[in-house]
Amino acid sequence: MNYARFDPSTGRILATGQVSSQAQMDAQGSSSVAVDATVGALTHYVVAGVATLRPPPALDTTTVAANGTSVVTLSGLADPATVLIDGVSNSVSGGTTPIAFSIAGVYEIEVVESFPHTPFSATVTAT
């Protein structure tokens, strides 16, 4: 039987392991839950006693016109979140942000981890 031990205040998975009986599982304490073998701290957290996928940010496209008005939309962010564009930090609220570029180039977009959301990075090409 696989289990995950977690922080009850955040749901962050602290460790995973295996036990061979329900009695051993029960001995892990109230901050442990039975999980399947694919559950891990990088991909999951615990909500109401259930291992749940951590929400990932998403970018709607990786190409955009470099005209200062066309945008790529970054969504699924924590509120607030820190987004790096070519290493420059930007504070974002509301869970979604449009990003426009006025100069053609290749830009690195990164989302700093804000638990339970996963970190994220992508390259956007503005032409």
N, CA, C and O atoms as a MOPAC input file, in Angstrom:
PM7 MOZYME 1SCF
protein

 N      0.85200 1    -1.16800 1     0.00000 1
 C      0.00000 1     0.00000 1     0.00000 1
 C      0.90100 1     1.23600 1     0.00000 1
 O      1.78300 1     1.37200 1     0.84800 1
 N      0.67300 1     2.12000 1    -0.94800 1
 C      1.43800 1     3.36900 1    -1.04200 1
 C      0.77100 1     4.44300 1    -0.19900 1
 O     -0.45200 1     4.46400 1    -0.06100 1
 N      1.57200 1     5.32600 1     0.36000 1
 C      1.01900 1     6.42100 1     1.14400 1
 C      1.81200 1     7.69700 1     0.89500 1
 O      2.94700 1     7.66900 1     0.41900 1
 N      1.17800 1     8.81200 1     1.23200 1
 C      1.85000 1    10.11200 1     1.19100 1
 C      1.66000 1    10.76400 1     2.54700 1
 O      0.54600 1    10.81300 1     3.07000 1
 N      2.74500 1    11.26500 1     3.11600 1
 C      2.67000 1    12.06100 1     4.34600 1
 C      2.65300 1    13.52000 1     3.91200 1
 O      3.43300 1    13.91700 1     3.04700 1
 N      1.76800 1    14.32600 1     4.50500 1
 C      1.59200 1    15.69700 1     4.03200 1
 C      1.48600 1    16.66900 1     5.19400 1
 O      1.21900 1    16.28400 1     6.33200 1
 N      1.70300 1    17.94300 1     4.87600 1
 C      1.53300 1    19.02700 1     5.83200 1
 C      0.04000 1    19.35000 1     5.87700 1
 O     -0.52200 1    19.78200 1     4.87000 1
 N     -0.62300 1    19.14600 1     7.03900 1
 C     -2.06500 1    19.36900 1     7.09700 1
 C     -2.49000 1    20.81600 1     6.84600 1
 O     -3.63300 1    21.05500 1     6.45600 1
 N     -1.60500 1    21.77500 1     7.05700 1
 C     -1.99900 1    23.17900 1     6.85700 1
 C     -1.94400 1    23.60300 1     5.39200 1
 O     -2.65200 1    24.52900 1     4.99800 1
 N     -1.12000 1    22.94400 1     4.57900 1
 C     -0.98600 1    23.33700 1     3.17000 1
 C     -1.35800 1    22.23800 1     2.18000 1
 O     -1.69500 1    22.52600 1     1.03200 1
 N     -1.30000 1    20.99900 1     2.61300 1
 C     -1.50500 1    19.87400 1     1.70000 1
 C     -0.23500 1    19.44900 1     0.98200 1
 O     -0.25000 1    18.47900 1     0.22400 1
 N      0.86800 1    20.16300 1     1.21000 1
 C      2.13500 1    19.82700 1     0.53600 1
 C      2.58000 1    18.42600 1     0.95200 1
 O      2.64900 1    18.12000 1     2.14300 1
 N      2.87900 1    17.58200 1    -0.02800 1
 C      3.36000 1    16.23200 1     0.24800 1
 C      4.81600 1    16.31500 1     0.68000 1
 O      5.65700 1    16.88800 1    -0.01400 1
 N      5.09400 1    15.73800 1     1.83000 1
 C      6.43900 1    15.78300 1     2.40900 1
 C      7.23400 1    14.53100 1     2.09700 1
 O      8.45600 1    14.58900 1     1.96700 1
 N      6.54700 1    13.38900 1     1.97500 1
 C      7.22400 1    12.12000 1     1.69700 1
 C      6.20500 1    11.12400 1     1.17700 1
 O      5.00900 1    11.23500 1     1.44600 1
 N      6.69300 1    10.15600 1     0.43400 1
 C      5.85500 1     9.04100 1     0.00300 1
 C      6.56500 1     7.75500 1     0.40000 1
 O      7.78400 1     7.73100 1     0.57500 1
 N      5.79600 1     6.70300 1     0.53800 1
 C      6.39800 1     5.42400 1     0.91000 1
 C      5.42000 1     4.29200 1     0.72800 1
 O      4.33600 1     4.46200 1     0.17100 1
 N      5.83000 1     3.11500 1     1.21600 1
 C      4.99700 1     1.92500 1     1.12300 1
 C      4.93900 1     1.23700 1     2.47700 1
 O      5.91600 1     1.21000 1     3.22400 1
 N      3.78400 1     0.68800 1     2.77000 1
 C      3.59100 1    -0.15700 1     3.94100 1
 C      2.90600 1    -1.42800 1     3.46700 1
 O      2.30900 1    -1.45900 1     2.39100 1
 N      2.99700 1    -2.47000 1     4.27500 1
 C      2.43800 1    -3.75000 1     3.82800 1
 C      1.08500 1    -4.08500 1     4.44300 1
 O      0.47400 1    -5.08700 1     4.07400 1
 N      0.60300 1    -3.25800 1     5.38200 1
 C     -0.68800 1    -3.58500 1     5.99300 1
 C     -1.44900 1    -2.31100 1     6.35500 1
 O     -0.87600 1    -1.22500 1     6.43600 1
 N     -2.75000 1    -2.47300 1     6.57100 1
 C     -3.57200 1    -1.34400 1     6.98500 1
 C     -3.12800 1    -0.83800 1     8.35600 1
 O     -3.16900 1     0.36500 1     8.61600 1
 N     -2.70800 1    -1.74500 1     9.22800 1
 C     -2.23900 1    -1.34100 1    10.55900 1
 C     -1.01800 1    -0.43000 1    10.44000 1
 O     -0.90500 1     0.55400 1    11.17100 1
 N     -0.10300 1    -0.75600 1     9.52100 1
 C      1.06500 1     0.10000 1     9.31000 1
 C      0.64500 1     1.44100 1     8.70700 1
 O      1.22200 1     2.48000 1     9.03100 1
 N     -0.35000 1     1.41500 1     7.84200 1
 C     -0.86500 1     2.64700 1     7.26200 1
 C     -1.46400 1     3.52500 1     8.36300 1
 O     -1.19200 1     4.72400 1     8.42600 1
 N     -2.26900 1     2.92600 1     9.21900 1
 C     -2.88600 1     3.66500 1    10.31700 1
 C     -1.83000 1     4.25900 1    11.24100 1
 O     -2.02800 1     5.33800 1    11.80000 1
 N     -0.71300 1     3.56300 1    11.40300 1
 C      0.37000 1     4.03900 1    12.27800 1
 C      1.07000 1     5.27400 1    11.70500 1
 O      1.80000 1     5.95300 1    12.42700 1
 N      0.86200 1     5.57500 1    10.42100 1
 C      1.48700 1     6.75200 1     9.81200 1
 C      0.86900 1     8.04300 1    10.34300 1
 O      1.47800 1     9.10800 1    10.24000 1
 N     -0.32300 1     7.95900 1    10.90500 1
 C     -0.96000 1     9.12900 1    11.50800 1
 C     -1.96800 1     9.79600 1    10.58600 1
 O     -2.13700 1     9.40400 1     9.43100 1
 N     -2.63300 1    10.81000 1    11.12000 1
 C     -3.72000 1    11.47200 1    10.39800 1
 C     -3.22700 1    12.35100 1     9.25400 1
 O     -4.01600 1    12.76400 1     8.40400 1
 N     -1.93500 1    12.63700 1     9.22900 1
 C     -1.42200 1    13.45000 1     8.12900 1
 C     -0.80100 1    12.57300 1     7.04500 1
 O      0.14500 1    12.98200 1     6.37100 1
 N     -1.33400 1    11.37800 1     6.88600 1
 C     -0.93400 1    10.48500 1     5.80300 1
 C     -2.18700 1     9.94800 1     5.13300 1
 O     -3.20700 1     9.72800 1     5.78600 1
 N     -2.10300 1     9.74000 1     3.83000 1
 C     -3.22500 1     9.19700 1     3.06600 1
 C     -2.72700 1     8.11000 1     2.13600 1
 O     -1.58200 1     8.13800 1     1.68400 1
 N     -3.60500 1     7.14400 1     1.85200 1
 C     -3.29400 1     6.11300 1     0.86700 1
 C     -3.34700 1     6.74300 1    -0.51800 1
 O     -4.25700 1     7.51700 1    -0.81600 1
 N     -2.38100 1     6.41600 1    -1.36000 1
 C     -2.30000 1     6.98400 1    -2.71300 1
 C     -1.90000 1     5.89700 1    -3.69600 1
 O     -1.47600 1     4.81300 1    -3.29600 1
 N     -2.03700 1     6.19000 1    -4.98800 1
 C     -1.50600 1     5.24200 1    -5.95400 1
 C     -0.03700 1     5.57000 1    -6.21300 1
 O      0.45900 1     6.61400 1    -5.78800 1
 N      0.63700 1     4.69100 1    -6.89700 1
 C      2.08800 1     4.78900 1    -7.05600 1
 C      2.54700 1     5.99300 1    -7.86200 1
 O      3.73000 1     6.33300 1    -7.82500 1
 N      1.64400 1     6.65100 1    -8.59200 1
 C      2.06000 1     7.78400 1    -9.43200 1
 C      2.08800 1     9.10900 1    -8.68200 1
 O      2.53800 1    10.11200 1    -9.23600 1
 N      1.62600 1     9.13900 1    -7.45300 1
 C      1.55800 1    10.37700 1    -6.67900 1
 C      2.94300 1    10.77000 1    -6.18300 1
 O      3.68700 1     9.93700 1    -5.66500 1
 N      3.28100 1    12.04200 1    -6.34700 1
 C      4.56400 1    12.55400 1    -5.87400 1
 C      4.44800 1    14.01300 1    -5.47900 1
 O      3.49100 1    14.69200 1    -5.85400 1
 N      5.41600 1    14.49200 1    -4.72700 1
 C      5.39000 1    15.85900 1    -4.20200 1
 C      5.46700 1    16.91700 1    -5.29600 1
 O      4.94600 1    18.01700 1    -5.11400 1
 N      6.09600 1    16.61900 1    -6.41500 1
 C      6.22100 1    17.61200 1    -7.48200 1
 C      4.92900 1    17.78500 1    -8.27500 1
 O      4.69300 1    18.83800 1    -8.86700 1
 N      4.10400 1    16.76000 1    -8.28100 1
 C      2.91800 1    16.77900 1    -9.13000 1
 C      1.59300 1    16.83200 1    -8.37700 1
 O      0.56000 1    17.15500 1    -8.96300 1
 N      1.61400 1    16.51800 1    -7.08200 1
 C      0.37400 1    16.40200 1    -6.31200 1
 C      0.46000 1    17.14100 1    -4.97900 1
 O      1.54400 1    17.46900 1    -4.49700 1
 N     -0.69300 1    17.38800 1    -4.40700 1
 C     -0.83000 1    17.83900 1    -3.02800 1
 C     -2.11100 1    17.21800 1    -2.48700 1
 O     -2.85300 1    16.59100 1    -3.24300 1
 N     -2.38600 1    17.37600 1    -1.20500 1
 C     -3.54200 1    16.71900 1    -0.59500 1
 C     -4.59800 1    17.76400 1    -0.26500 1
 O     -4.32600 1    18.75900 1     0.40600 1
 N     -5.81600 1    17.51200 1    -0.75600 1
 C     -6.96800 1    18.37400 1    -0.49900 1
 C     -8.06200 1    17.50500 1     0.10100 1
 O     -8.50000 1    16.53900 1    -0.52300 1
 N     -8.50400 1    17.84000 1     1.30100 1
 C     -9.58400 1    17.10600 1     1.97500 1
 C     -9.30700 1    15.59800 1     1.99400 1
 O    -10.21300 1    14.78800 1     1.79800 1
 N     -8.04300 1    15.23800 1     2.23100 1
 C     -7.67800 1    13.83200 1     2.34400 1
 C     -7.48300 1    13.09500 1     1.04000 1
 O     -7.32600 1    11.87400 1     1.04200 1
 N     -7.48900 1    13.81000 1    -0.08100 1
 C     -7.34900 1    13.17700 1    -1.40200 1
 C     -6.15000 1    13.77400 1    -2.12700 1
 O     -6.01400 1    14.99500 1    -2.21500 1
 N     -5.27500 1    12.90600 1    -2.64800 1
 C     -4.15200 1    13.37500 1    -3.46100 1
 C     -4.70800 1    13.96200 1    -4.75100 1
 O     -5.46200 1    13.30900 1    -5.47400 1
 N     -4.32300 1    15.20900 1    -5.02900 1
 C     -4.87100 1    15.97900 1    -6.14300 1
 C     -3.72500 1    16.55000 1    -6.96800 1
 O     -2.70700 1    16.96100 1    -6.41100 1
 N     -3.87900 1    16.58000 1    -8.28600 1
 C     -2.84600 1    17.18400 1    -9.12600 1
 C     -2.68900 1    18.65800 1    -8.79000 1
 O     -3.67700 1    19.37300 1    -8.62200 1
 N     -1.43200 1    19.11100 1    -8.69100 1
 C     -1.17100 1    20.53100 1    -8.48300 1
 C     -1.52500 1    21.27300 1    -9.76900 1
 O     -1.18900 1    20.80500 1   -10.85600 1
 N     -2.19700 1    22.42200 1    -9.66800 1
 C     -2.60800 1    23.13400 1   -10.88100 1
 C     -1.41900 1    23.76300 1   -11.61600 1
 O     -0.60500 1    24.45700 1   -11.00800 1
 N     -1.32500 1    23.51600 1   -12.92300 1
 C     -0.24700 1    24.11700 1   -13.70900 1
 C     -0.69500 1    25.39100 1   -14.41800 1
 O     -1.83400 1    25.46900 1   -14.87800 1
 N      0.17400 1    26.38300 1   -14.51100 1
 C     -0.11700 1    27.52200 1   -15.38400 1
 C     -0.13800 1    27.06200 1   -16.85000 1
 O      0.38900 1    25.99800 1   -17.17800 1
 N     -0.73900 1    27.85600 1   -17.71400 1
 C     -0.80000 1    27.51600 1   -19.13500 1
 C     -0.64700 1    28.77800 1   -19.97900 1
 O     -1.10000 1    29.85700 1   -19.59700 1
 N     -0.01000 1    28.62400 1   -21.11700 1
 C      0.17600 1    29.70700 1   -22.07500 1
 C     -0.62800 1    29.34400 1   -23.31700 1
 O     -0.50600 1    28.22600 1   -23.81700 1
 N     -1.45300 1    30.26700 1   -23.82900 1
 C     -2.35000 1    29.92700 1   -24.93800 1
 C     -1.64000 1    29.76100 1   -26.27700 1
 O     -2.15400 1    29.07200 1   -27.15900 1
 N     -0.47600 1    30.37600 1   -26.45000 1
 C      0.28700 1    30.22400 1   -27.68900 1
 C      1.74100 1    30.58800 1   -27.40900 1
 O      2.04000 1    31.25600 1   -26.41900 1
 N      2.62600 1    30.15500 1   -28.27000 1
 C      4.05000 1    30.48400 1   -28.08800 1
 C      4.57600 1    31.39000 1   -29.18900 1
 O      5.78100 1    31.62600 1   -29.28700 1
 N      3.67200 1    31.89500 1   -30.01700 1
 C      4.07200 1    32.86500 1   -31.03900 1
 C      3.08000 1    34.02600 1   -31.01800 1
 O      1.88800 1    33.84400 1   -30.77300 1
 N      3.60300 1    35.22500 1   -31.28200 1
 C      2.75700 1    36.41200 1   -31.24200 1
 C      3.37600 1    37.47600 1   -32.14400 1
 O      4.59100 1    37.50000 1   -32.34100 1
 N      2.55100 1    38.34200 1   -32.68100 1
 C      3.05300 1    39.47300 1   -33.47100 1
 C      3.72500 1    40.47100 1   -32.52400 1
 O      3.20700 1    40.76400 1   -31.44600 1
 N      4.87100 1    40.98300 1   -32.93500 1
 C      5.60700 1    41.96400 1   -32.11600 1
 C      5.10900 1    43.37100 1   -32.45200 1
 O      5.85700 1    44.20200 1   -32.96700 1
 N      3.83600 1    43.62100 1   -32.15200 1
 C      3.24900 1    44.91800 1   -32.48200 1
 C      2.79900 1    45.70500 1   -31.24900 1
 O      2.23200 1    46.79100 1   -31.37200 1
 N      3.05400 1    45.15200 1   -30.06400 1
 C      2.68900 1    45.83700 1   -28.83200 1
 C      1.23600 1    45.69800 1   -28.42800 1
 O      0.86100 1    46.10900 1   -27.33000 1
 N      0.40600 1    45.12500 1   -29.29600 1
 C     -1.00700 1    44.96300 1   -28.95400 1
 C     -1.46600 1    43.50500 1   -28.98300 1
 O     -2.35200 1    43.13000 1   -28.21500 1
 N     -0.88500 1    42.68000 1   -29.84800 1
 C     -1.20900 1    41.24900 1   -29.85100 1
 C     -0.62400 1    40.63800 1   -28.58600 1
 O      0.46000 1    41.02500 1   -28.15100 1
 N     -1.33700 1    39.68500 1   -27.99500 1
 C     -0.89500 1    39.14400 1   -26.71000 1
 C     -0.86800 1    37.62000 1   -26.71300 1
 O     -1.56900 1    36.96300 1   -27.48300 1
 N     -0.03800 1    37.08300 1   -25.83200 1
 C     -0.14000 1    35.70100 1   -25.38700 1
 C     -0.77400 1    35.80400 1   -24.00100 1
 O     -0.52600 1    36.76200 1   -23.27000 1
 N     -1.58500 1    34.82400 1   -23.64800 1
 C     -2.25500 1    34.86700 1   -22.35900 1
 C     -1.73700 1    33.74900 1   -21.47100 1
 O     -1.78100 1    32.57500 1   -21.83700 1
 N     -1.24800 1    34.13000 1   -20.30100 1
 C     -0.76200 1    33.19900 1   -19.30000 1
 C     -1.86300 1    33.06500 1   -18.25000 1
 O     -2.25500 1    34.05300 1   -17.62900 1
 N     -2.36300 1    31.84000 1   -18.05200 1
 C     -3.47900 1    31.62800 1   -17.12200 1
 C     -3.16500 1    30.50900 1   -16.14400 1
 O     -2.11800 1    29.86800 1   -16.22800 1
 N     -4.07800 1    30.28500 1   -15.22200 1
 C     -3.89800 1    29.23800 1   -14.22400 1
 C     -2.85900 1    29.60000 1   -13.18200 1
 O     -2.23200 1    28.72100 1   -12.59100 1
 N     -2.67600 1    30.89800 1   -12.95500 1
 C     -1.67200 1    31.37700 1   -11.99900 1
 C     -2.24800 1    31.46100 1   -10.59600 1
 O     -3.45700 1    31.60200 1   -10.41200 1
 N     -1.36700 1    31.37200 1    -9.61300 1
 C     -1.76600 1    31.66600 1    -8.24400 1
 C     -2.11100 1    33.15200 1    -8.18400 1
 O     -1.75100 1    33.91300 1    -9.08200 1
 N     -2.79500 1    33.55600 1    -7.14200 1
 C     -3.14700 1    34.97400 1    -7.00200 1
 C     -2.70400 1    35.45700 1    -5.63000 1
 O     -3.35900 1    35.14200 1    -4.63700 1
 N     -1.62700 1    36.20300 1    -5.54500 1
 C     -0.79800 1    36.76100 1    -6.62100 1
 C      0.25100 1    35.75200 1    -7.09900 1
 O      0.45800 1    34.70300 1    -6.48900 1
 N      0.89700 1    36.10100 1    -8.19800 1
 C      1.96400 1    35.27700 1    -8.76200 1
 C      3.10200 1    36.17500 1    -9.21800 1
 O      2.91500 1    37.36500 1    -9.47000 1
 N      4.28300 1    35.58300 1    -9.31900 1
 C      5.43900 1    36.29400 1    -9.86900 1
 C      5.78500 1    35.66600 1   -11.20400 1
 O      6.05100 1    34.46800 1   -11.29000 1
 N      5.77900 1    36.48700 1   -12.24500 1
 C      6.10100 1    36.04700 1   -13.60100 1
 C      7.38300 1    36.75300 1   -14.02400 1
 O      7.49400 1    37.97600 1   -13.92900 1
 N      8.34900 1    35.96700 1   -14.49000 1
 C      9.59700 1    36.52500 1   -15.00100 1
 C      9.54500 1    36.52800 1   -16.51700 1
 O      9.22900 1    35.51300 1   -17.13800 1
 N      9.85700 1    37.67300 1   -17.11100 1
 C      9.97000 1    37.76900 1   -18.56800 1
 C     11.41100 1    38.15400 1   -18.84200 1
 O     11.84200 1    39.26900 1   -18.54600 1
 N     12.15000 1    37.20900 1   -19.41600 1
 C     13.59200 1    37.37000 1   -19.61000 1
 C     14.28200 1    37.81200 1   -18.31500 1
 O     15.16300 1    38.67100 1   -18.33000 1
 N     13.86600 1    37.21100 1   -17.20200 1
 C     14.49200 1    37.46400 1   -15.91300 1
 C     13.97400 1    38.67300 1   -15.15800 1
 O     14.35400 1    38.88700 1   -14.00700 1
 N     13.11400 1    39.47000 1   -15.78200 1
 C     12.57100 1    40.65500 1   -15.12100 1
 C     11.27600 1    40.25700 1   -14.40200 1
 O     10.35700 1    39.70900 1   -15.01100 1
 N     11.22400 1    40.53900 1   -13.10900 1
 C     10.11000 1    40.13100 1   -12.26600 1
 C      8.89000 1    41.03900 1   -12.44300 1
 O      9.00500 1    42.26500 1   -12.46300 1
 N      7.72500 1    40.40900 1   -12.57100 1
 C      6.44900 1    41.12300 1   -12.68800 1
 C      5.45700 1    40.49300 1   -11.72600 1
 O      5.30000 1    39.27200 1   -11.71600 1
 N      4.78600 1    41.30100 1   -10.91800 1
 C      3.76200 1    40.80200 1   -10.01500 1
 C      2.43000 1    40.77800 1   -10.75100 1
 O      2.05100 1    41.75400 1   -11.39900 1
 N      1.72500 1    39.65800 1   -10.64700 1
 C      0.46600 1    39.47200 1   -11.37000 1
 C     -0.61300 1    39.10100 1   -10.36300 1
 O     -0.38000 1    38.28800 1    -9.46900 1
 N     -1.78600 1    39.69200 1   -10.50400 1
 C     -2.92000 1    39.30700 1    -9.67100 1
 C     -4.07300 1    38.90400 1   -10.57400 1
 O     -4.10900 1    39.26600 1   -11.75000 1
 N     -5.00100 1    38.16500 1   -10.02500 1
 C     -6.17600 1    37.76700 1   -10.78800 1
 C     -6.07700 1    36.41600 1   -11.46200 1
 O     -7.07500 1    35.94600 1   -12.00900 1
 N     -4.91900 1    35.76400 1   -11.44900 1
 C     -4.78000 1    34.42400 1   -12.00100 1
 C     -4.50900 1    34.33700 1   -13.49000 1
 O     -4.19700 1    33.25700 1   -13.99300 1
 N     -4.61900 1    35.45600 1   -14.21600 1
 C     -4.38900 1    35.48000 1   -15.66600 1
 C     -3.71100 1    36.78900 1   -16.02400 1
 O     -3.98800 1    37.82800 1   -15.42500 1
 N     -2.81100 1    36.73300 1   -17.01700 1
 C     -2.20100 1    37.98100 1   -17.47700 1
 C     -1.93900 1    37.92600 1   -18.97900 1
 O     -1.44500 1    36.92000 1   -19.48700 1
 N     -2.26400 1    38.99600 1   -19.68500 1
 C     -1.87900 1    39.09800 1   -21.09400 1
 C     -0.44500 1    39.63700 1   -21.16800 1
 O     -0.04000 1    40.45900 1   -20.34500 1
 N      0.31000 1    39.16800 1   -22.15400 1
 C      1.68800 1    39.62900 1   -22.33300 1
 C      1.85800 1    40.03600 1   -23.79200 1
 O      1.59100 1    39.24800 1   -24.70000 1
 N      2.30200 1    41.27200 1   -24.01200 1
 C      2.52100 1    41.78300 1   -25.37100 1
 C      3.98500 1    42.16800 1   -25.53100 1
 O      4.64900 1    42.53200 1   -24.56100 1
 N      4.48000 1    42.08600 1   -26.75800 1
 C      5.85800 1    42.45700 1   -27.07000 1
 C      5.86200 1    43.43200 1   -28.23300 1
 O      5.14100 1    43.22900 1   -29.21000 1
 N      6.66200 1    44.48700 1   -28.14400 1
 C      6.74300 1    45.45400 1   -29.23600 1
 C      8.02100 1    45.28600 1   -30.04600 1
 O      8.17900 1    45.90800 1   -31.09600 1
 N      8.93100 1    44.45000 1   -29.56500 1
 C     10.19600 1    44.20100 1   -30.26600 1
 C     10.26400 1    42.71800 1   -30.60100 1
 O     10.05100 1    41.87200 1   -29.73200 1
 N     10.56100 1    42.40100 1   -31.85800 1
 C     10.68800 1    41.00900 1   -32.28100 1
 C     11.82900 1    40.34100 1   -31.51400 1
 O     12.86100 1    40.95400 1   -31.24100 1
 N     11.61700 1    39.08000 1   -31.17800 1
 C     12.65000 1    38.33000 1   -30.46900 1
 C     12.08300 1    37.08000 1   -29.83800 1
 O     10.90700 1    36.75100 1   -29.99400 1
 N     12.96000 1    36.39000 1   -29.11600 1
 C     12.58000 1    35.18500 1   -28.38700 1
 C     12.64400 1    35.53200 1   -26.90600 1
 O     13.66100 1    36.02900 1   -26.42200 1
 N     11.56400 1    35.27100 1   -26.19500 1
 C     11.44500 1    35.66000 1   -24.79500 1
 C     11.21000 1    34.42200 1   -23.92600 1
 O     10.45000 1    33.52700 1   -24.29500 1
 N     11.86700 1    34.38500 1   -22.77500 1
 C     11.67200 1    33.30600 1   -21.81300 1
 C     10.66300 1    33.77100 1   -20.76300 1
 O     10.87200 1    34.78400 1   -20.09400 1
 N      9.57500 1    33.02600 1   -20.62600 1
 C      8.53300 1    33.31500 1   -19.64100 1
 C      8.64300 1    32.25900 1   -18.54400 1
 O      8.63900 1    31.06200 1   -18.83000 1
 N      8.74000 1    32.69500 1   -17.30200 1
 C      8.80700 1    31.76400 1   -16.18400 1
 C      7.81500 1    32.19200 1   -15.11200 1
 O      7.60600 1    33.38100 1   -14.87400 1
 N      7.21500 1    31.20700 1   -14.47600 1
 C      6.34300 1    31.47000 1   -13.33800 1
 C      7.02900 1    30.88400 1   -12.11600 1
 O      7.31900 1    29.68900 1   -12.06400 1
 N      7.28500 1    31.73600 1   -11.14000 1
 C      7.90700 1    31.29600 1    -9.89700 1
 C      6.88000 1    30.47300 1    -9.12800 1
 O      5.71300 1    30.85300 1    -9.03400 1
 N      7.32200 1    29.34300 1    -8.58000 1
 C      6.39300 1    28.47400 1    -7.85400 1
 C      5.68800 1    29.22200 1    -6.73400 1
 O      6.31300 1    29.91900 1    -5.93500 1
 N      4.37700 1    29.06000 1    -6.69800 1
 C      3.54600 1    29.57400 1    -5.61800 1
 C      2.60400 1    28.43300 1    -5.25200 1
 O      1.53600 1    28.27700 1    -5.84400 1
 N      3.01200 1    27.64900 1    -4.28100 1
 C      2.29600 1    26.43300 1    -3.93100 1
 C      0.82100 1    26.71200 1    -3.68300 1
 O      0.51400 1    27.70200 1    -3.01900 1
 N     -0.10200 1    25.90600 1    -4.17300 1
 C      0.11500 1    24.58700 1    -4.75300 1
 C      0.37000 1    24.57500 1    -6.25500 1
 O      0.58900 1    23.50500 1    -6.82100 1
 N      0.34800 1    25.72300 1    -6.91400 1
 C      0.58900 1    25.76500 1    -8.35500 1
 C      2.00000 1    25.29100 1    -8.66900 1
 O      2.91700 1    25.47400 1    -7.86800 1
 N      2.16900 1    24.68600 1    -9.83000 1
 C      3.48500 1    24.20100 1   -10.24000 1
 C      4.28000 1    25.32900 1   -10.88700 1
 O      3.69900 1    26.27100 1   -11.42600 1
 N      5.61900 1    25.23500 1   -10.83600 1
 C      6.42100 1    26.19400 1   -11.59700 1
 C      6.18200 1    25.96400 1   -13.09800 1
 O      5.67400 1    24.92000 1   -13.50500 1
 N      6.55700 1    26.95100 1   -13.90000 1
 C      6.27600 1    26.86900 1   -15.33300 1
 C      7.31300 1    27.67400 1   -16.08400 1
 O      7.77300 1    28.70800 1   -15.59800 1
 N      7.68700 1    27.20900 1   -17.26600 1
 C      8.53100 1    28.01700 1   -18.14700 1
 C      8.19900 1    27.68800 1   -19.59500 1
 O      7.83800 1    26.55900 1   -19.92800 1
 N      8.32800 1    28.69400 1   -20.44300 1
 C      8.06300 1    28.52200 1   -21.86800 1
 C      8.81600 1    29.60600 1   -22.62600 1
 O      9.17800 1    30.64100 1   -22.06500 1
 N      9.04100 1    29.35600 1   -23.88300 1
 C      9.68400 1    30.33200 1   -24.76400 1
 C      8.61800 1    30.87100 1   -25.71600 1
 O      7.86900 1    30.10800 1   -26.32600 1
 N      8.56200 1    32.18800 1   -25.83200 1
 C      7.61100 1    32.84600 1   -26.74400 1
 C      8.41000 1    33.56000 1   -27.81800 1
 O      9.38100 1    34.25500 1   -27.51900 1
 N      8.00600 1    33.38900 1   -29.06200 1
 C      8.63700 1    34.06400 1   -30.17400 1
 C      7.72500 1    35.17900 1   -30.66700 1
 O      6.58000 1    34.93500 1   -31.04800 1
 N      8.24200 1    36.40200 1   -30.65900 1
 C      7.50800 1    37.57200 1   -31.16500 1
 C      8.11300 1    37.93500 1   -32.50700 1
 O      9.32000 1    38.15700 1   -32.60700 1
 N      7.27700 1    37.99900 1   -33.54700 1
 C      7.77700 1    38.28700 1   -34.89400 1
 C      7.12600 1    39.52600 1   -35.47700 1
 O      7.43300 1    39.91200 1   -36.60500 1

